[in-house]
Amino acid sequence: MKKLSIALALVLLAVPALAPAEMQKAKTIDELAKMFDSTSCKECHETQYAQWEKSHHARPFIGVAGGMMLTPVVKASPFKVASPADATLKTFPCFKCHLPQAVRWAEDSVAQELAQALMSDPQDKAKVAKLQITCKVCHWEKAILHHLNDGWPKEGVIYGSKAGAHDDKIFTKMEKSVVLKQAIFCGQCHGTGPNFEFDNPVQCATLYGSYQHNYLSNGGLDSCQDCHMKKKDGVSDHLIAPNFDDKEATQKLLASAINLNIQTLGYQFLRKAGNLTPKVVVNTKITHTAGHRIPDG
């Protein structure tokens, strides 16, 4: 019996242990949505939750005016598929930023279900809308950036601006995230192009690069959060403006950042006697005070 126990132990040591992430990956959209569901946050953070619900983070795959922005990916891009069954996580490079939790926590079956929702007629917008960048994506999955030094997010821990107990059934403890208030935190998604790691490289937003190379290098001091999450009564705005569906607010935000100077000169051009041709010269100069190039994403 002792020899058998030793032999069994040696066999078990030879078999690689499955990581928790591998055992817990979501197989369906509903499972992934449940895994990162943040409705419990509303109980204590009602204002922030209400702001988030109106933000683009709450609808990362539903574009302006309800557009289905992923449709061209599966139908016309280099990543297009003949049928939903052919889709994999690699079919959607957009996941890297628009649904970062899927990269580590979803099976290919989630991509297949999403492709089915996009390719069906009519499209299943309600299913697509379940995929969100929730509170737990930012305050857990993306809250640690330097994994070699700080490891990966811990189970049962939510990350914020301080450490201590946390009144939640799942996340019972809070730890401080060293990057949550820094621009590099936003740079994980807003400014990671070009993305050469994909089978077909894609050029996406380069906000963070623009922020570093043009804004900071010219003496800028504000972070992404300073401009896009302005505090009111000490609480950061989790709408994370702009909300492009709110045209009035977007126009106001752009008007405060973009200056347009126009100079005109009108005259008559006399090419020959009796032939006066009206002419106008228009000189325009556009400047802006944003911390990055406009437009971008």
Backbone torsions as a table, in degrees:
resi	resn	phi	psi	omega
1	MET	NA	-38.3	-179.6
2	LYS	-65.6	-41.3	179.2
3	LYS	-63.4	-38.9	-179.9
4	LEU	-64.9	-40.2	179.4
5	SER	-64.0	-41.0	179.5
6	ILE	-66.0	-42.3	179.2
7	ALA	-62.6	-42.2	179.1
8	LEU	-64.3	-38.8	179.3
9	ALA	-64.3	-39.8	179.1
10	LEU	-66.1	-38.3	177.7
11	VAL	-63.5	-43.2	-179.5
12	LEU	-65.4	-36.6	178.2
13	LEU	-67.8	-27.5	-178.2
14	ALA	-79.8	-17.2	-179.3
15	VAL	-93.0	122.0	179.9
16	PRO	-59.3	134.0	178.6
17	ALA	-74.3	140.1	178.5
18	LEU	-75.9	131.0	177.2
19	ALA	-71.8	148.3	178.4
20	PRO	-53.5	-38.2	-178.8
21	ALA	-62.3	-36.0	-179.5
22	GLU	-69.4	-34.0	-178.3
23	MET	-80.1	-21.0	-171.4
24	GLN	-109.8	6.9	-177.8
25	LYS	-61.8	141.3	-178.7
26	ALA	-74.1	138.3	178.7
27	LYS	-101.4	-15.1	-179.9
28	THR	-133.9	164.3	176.9
29	ILE	-62.1	-40.3	179.7
30	ASP	-62.9	-39.9	179.2
31	GLU	-65.2	-41.5	179.3
32	LEU	-67.2	-41.0	178.7
33	ALA	-63.0	-40.9	179.5
34	LYS	-67.2	-38.1	-178.7
35	MET	-60.7	-34.3	-177.6
36	PHE	-113.4	18.7	177.7
37	ASP	-60.4	134.0	-175.8
38	SER	-123.2	19.5	-178.1
39	THR	-62.7	-26.4	179.3
40	SER	-67.0	-22.2	179.2
41	CYS	-65.5	-25.1	-175.9
42	LYS	-63.4	-28.8	-176.0
43	GLU	-59.9	-40.1	-177.6
44	CYS	-106.2	-20.1	-175.8
45	HIS	-123.8	57.5	-173.4
46	GLU	-62.1	-43.0	-178.5
47	THR	-64.8	-48.9	-179.6
48	GLN	-63.2	-38.0	-179.4
49	TYR	-66.3	-40.8	178.9
50	ALA	-64.8	-37.6	176.6
51	GLN	-66.4	-45.0	-180.0
52	TRP	-59.9	-38.8	-178.4
53	GLU	-59.9	-26.7	179.2
54	LYS	-91.9	-3.9	-173.9
55	SER	-87.0	166.7	176.1
56	HIS	-70.9	-20.0	176.3
57	HIS	-65.6	-27.8	178.9
58	ALA	-78.7	-11.6	-179.9
59	ARG	-144.1	59.2	-173.6
60	PRO	-64.7	-17.6	179.2
61	PHE	-110.9	0.8	176.8
62	ILE	-107.5	109.9	-173.5
63	GLY	-76.7	-167.3	-179.5
64	VAL	-60.8	136.5	179.2
65	ALA	60.9	29.6	174.4
66	GLY	80.1	15.5	-178.6
67	GLY	-69.3	147.0	179.7
68	MET	-94.1	89.0	-169.1
69	MET	-69.8	-17.2	-178.7
70	LEU	-87.2	-9.5	-177.0
71	THR	-55.0	-46.3	179.7
72	PRO	-62.7	-24.7	-179.2
73	VAL	-63.0	-45.5	-176.1
74	VAL	-88.4	-13.3	-175.7
75	LYS	-111.0	-25.9	-172.2
76	ALA	-138.6	-7.6	-176.6
77	SER	-88.3	174.3	173.7
78	PRO	-60.6	-15.5	-179.9
79	PHE	-96.4	7.5	-175.6
80	LYS	-60.4	152.5	-179.1
81	VAL	-124.0	150.6	179.8
82	ALA	-72.9	-33.2	178.6
83	SER	-150.2	158.7	-179.9
84	PRO	-56.0	-30.6	-178.2
85	ALA	-65.2	-18.5	-179.2
86	ASP	-86.1	-9.3	-175.6
87	ALA	-73.5	145.3	172.6
88	THR	-135.0	179.1	176.3
89	LEU	-60.4	-31.2	179.3
90	LYS	-69.2	-17.5	177.2
91	THR	-65.4	-25.8	-175.3
92	PHE	-117.6	78.9	175.1
93	PRO	-60.8	-20.3	178.7
94	CYS	-59.8	-24.5	-179.3
95	PHE	-56.5	-31.1	-176.2
96	LYS	-50.7	-37.5	-178.7
97	CYS	-117.8	-36.8	-175.7
98	HIS	-81.7	-16.5	176.5
99	LEU	-156.0	62.7	-171.7
100	PRO	-59.4	-28.1	-179.5
101	GLN	-65.0	-25.8	-178.6
102	ALA	-68.6	-29.3	-177.6
103	VAL	-60.1	-39.0	-176.0
104	ARG	-102.5	-20.9	-168.1
105	TRP	-121.9	8.8	-177.7
106	ALA	-122.7	150.3	172.8
107	GLU	-90.4	166.6	177.0
108	ASP	-59.3	-25.1	-179.6
109	SER	-62.0	-28.1	175.8
110	VAL	-66.1	-41.6	177.4
111	ALA	-64.8	-37.8	178.5
112	GLN	-65.1	-40.9	178.4
113	GLU	-66.3	-38.5	177.8
114	LEU	-66.0	-43.6	178.5
115	ALA	-60.4	-39.1	178.1
116	GLN	-62.4	-41.7	179.7
117	ALA	-65.0	-34.4	-178.3
118	LEU	-79.7	-32.2	-173.9
119	MET	-95.2	-7.3	178.8
120	SER	-75.2	162.1	179.1
121	ASP	-130.9	106.0	6.2
122	PRO	-79.2	162.1	179.1
123	GLN	-67.2	145.5	-179.2
124	ASP	-89.0	79.9	-176.7
125	LYS	-65.5	-33.0	-178.8
126	ALA	-63.4	-37.2	179.7
127	LYS	-70.8	-42.5	178.8
128	VAL	-61.5	-37.0	-177.4
129	ALA	-67.0	-16.2	179.1
130	LYS	-72.3	-18.3	-178.9
131	LEU	-87.8	110.0	-172.8
132	GLN	-134.1	155.6	169.4
133	ILE	-92.4	95.6	-172.0
134	THR	-89.4	178.6	177.6
135	CYS	-54.9	-39.6	-174.8
136	LYS	-73.4	-18.6	175.3
137	VAL	-69.7	-47.8	-178.2
138	CYS	-77.8	-40.2	-174.3
139	HIS	-93.1	8.5	174.7
140	TRP	-142.4	-71.2	-174.1
141	GLU	-58.0	-41.5	-176.3
142	LYS	-104.8	7.7	-173.3
143	ALA	-75.6	-17.7	176.8
144	ILE	-115.6	127.3	-175.7
145	LEU	-108.4	-39.7	-176.2
146	HIS	-95.0	81.1	-171.3
147	HIS	-67.8	-30.2	179.3
148	LEU	-61.8	-37.7	-179.0
149	ASN	-91.4	-39.1	-169.8
150	ASP	-107.2	-4.0	-179.3
151	GLY	76.5	-160.0	179.5
152	TRP	-111.6	161.4	178.9
153	PRO	-53.3	138.6	-177.0
154	LYS	-89.5	148.3	176.3
155	GLU	-65.4	137.7	177.8
156	GLY	77.9	8.1	-179.1
157	VAL	-119.0	131.4	172.6
158	ILE	-106.7	148.4	-173.9
159	TYR	-112.9	132.8	-178.8
160	GLY	-145.8	-148.4	-176.6
161	SER	-92.4	-3.3	179.2
162	LYS	-152.8	169.5	-179.7
163	ALA	-108.7	152.4	178.7
164	GLY	154.0	-168.9	178.1
165	ALA	-73.7	153.9	-179.5
166	HIS	-135.0	124.6	-174.7
167	ASP	-80.4	82.9	-180.0
168	ASP	-154.6	146.9	-176.9
169	LYS	-69.3	-33.2	-177.5
170	ILE	-96.7	-51.4	-179.3
171	PHE	-97.9	92.5	-173.9
172	THR	-90.9	-3.8	-177.2
173	LYS	-137.4	146.2	176.9
174	MET	-117.3	136.4	173.7
175	GLU	-124.7	157.0	-177.6
176	LYS	-81.3	132.1	173.9
177	SER	-94.3	125.5	-176.8
178	VAL	-76.9	-11.0	-176.8
179	VAL	-113.6	-6.5	-171.5
180	LEU	-57.8	-33.4	-178.3
181	LYS	-99.5	6.0	-178.6
182	GLN	-101.5	152.3	-179.1
183	ALA	-61.0	-30.0	-179.1
184	ILE	-62.0	-26.5	177.2
185	PHE	-61.3	-46.9	178.0
186	CYS	-69.6	-30.7	-178.6
187	GLY	-64.0	-16.3	177.5
188	GLN	-58.6	-31.3	179.8
189	CYS	-118.3	-40.4	-175.3
190	HIS	-90.2	74.3	176.8
191	GLY	131.2	48.8	-177.4
192	THR	-115.1	7.5	-179.6
193	GLY	-89.3	162.3	-3.9
194	PRO	-73.7	151.2	-176.9
195	ASN	-101.4	95.3	-176.0
196	PHE	-84.7	-5.6	-176.7
197	GLU	-79.3	-12.0	-179.2
198	PHE	-82.8	159.4	178.7
199	ASP	-57.4	-35.5	173.2
200	ASN	-123.5	104.4	-176.3
201	PRO	-55.2	141.1	179.6
202	VAL	-123.1	146.6	177.2
203	GLN	-103.8	113.6	-179.7
204	CYS	-116.2	-155.3	-177.0
205	ALA	-58.7	144.4	177.2
206	THR	-128.2	32.7	-176.9
207	LEU	-56.6	-48.1	-175.2
208	TYR	-64.9	-37.0	176.4
209	GLY	-64.6	-42.4	177.7
210	SER	-63.9	-41.3	178.8
211	TYR	-60.4	-44.2	-178.7
212	GLN	-71.3	-46.4	-168.6
213	HIS	-85.9	-21.3	-177.8
214	ASN	-116.8	-40.7	-176.0
215	TYR	-81.3	-56.8	-178.8
216	LEU	-64.2	-38.9	-177.8
217	SER	-68.5	-16.9	177.8
218	ASN	-103.4	17.6	173.5
219	GLY	97.1	7.2	178.5
220	GLY	-66.2	146.1	-175.2
221	LEU	-121.0	-20.6	-175.4
222	ASP	-76.9	154.3	174.6
223	SER	-97.9	172.3	175.7
224	CYS	-57.0	-42.0	-177.7
225	GLN	-65.5	-33.2	-179.9
226	ASP	-60.8	-35.0	-176.9
227	CYS	-94.3	-40.5	-172.5
228	HIS	-97.1	-10.5	178.2
229	MET	-132.6	51.5	-178.0
230	LYS	-56.5	139.8	-177.3
231	LYS	-84.1	141.4	173.3
232	LYS	-130.4	120.5	-175.4
233	ASP	56.6	36.0	176.1
234	GLY	81.4	2.9	-177.7
235	VAL	-114.9	130.2	-179.1
236	SER	-70.6	141.6	179.8
237	ASP	-78.0	114.8	-177.1
238	HIS	-90.4	10.9	168.4
239	LEU	-69.3	-31.0	-178.7
240	ILE	52.4	66.5	-176.5
241	ALA	-57.7	155.1	7.0
242	PRO	-88.3	153.2	168.3
243	ASN	-102.1	103.5	-171.9
244	PHE	-67.7	-13.7	174.2
245	ASP	-76.9	-19.5	175.8
246	ASP	-95.0	87.6	-173.0
247	LYS	-63.0	-39.9	-177.8
248	GLU	-63.6	-46.4	-179.4
249	ALA	-67.6	-37.0	179.4
250	THR	-65.6	-43.9	178.4
251	GLN	-62.1	-39.0	178.9
252	LYS	-65.5	-41.6	179.6
253	LEU	-65.5	-45.1	-179.9
254	LEU	-66.9	-38.0	-179.9
255	ALA	-63.5	-31.6	180.0
256	SER	-76.3	-18.5	-175.7
257	ALA	-107.4	-25.3	-174.2
258	ILE	-110.6	131.0	177.5
259	ASN	-114.9	132.8	179.0
260	LEU	-119.6	117.2	178.1
261	ASN	-110.9	125.2	-177.7
262	ILE	-123.3	130.9	174.2
263	GLN	-123.8	133.5	-178.5
264	THR	-126.5	150.5	176.5
265	LEU	-138.7	118.4	178.4
266	GLY	-104.6	139.8	178.6
267	TYR	-157.3	172.7	176.6
268	GLN	-112.8	130.5	-177.8
269	PHE	-96.8	116.9	-178.8
270	LEU	-99.1	100.3	-179.9
271	ARG	-82.7	-35.7	175.8
272	LYS	-153.9	163.6	-175.6
273	ALA	-53.0	128.9	176.1
274	GLY	81.8	2.7	-177.8
275	ASN	-122.6	85.4	179.9
276	LEU	-94.1	118.8	-179.3
277	THR	-106.4	119.1	178.9
278	PRO	-64.0	134.3	178.4
279	LYS	-134.1	155.0	175.1
280	VAL	-142.8	135.8	175.2
281	VAL	-108.7	127.7	-179.5
282	VAL	-120.8	118.2	175.1
283	ASN	-107.9	125.9	179.7
284	THR	-122.0	145.6	175.3
285	LYS	-138.7	121.4	-179.8
286	ILE	-109.9	125.8	176.1
287	THR	-129.4	157.0	176.8
288	HIS	-146.6	160.0	-176.3
289	THR	-110.2	10.6	178.5
290	ALA	-67.9	161.8	-177.6
291	GLY	-86.6	13.0	-177.5
292	HIS	-162.2	171.4	179.6
293	ARG	-68.4	150.5	176.5
294	ILE	-126.0	131.0	1.5
295	PRO	-88.2	163.3	174.6
296	ASP	-167.0	-171.8	-176.7
297	GLY	-149.6	NA	NA
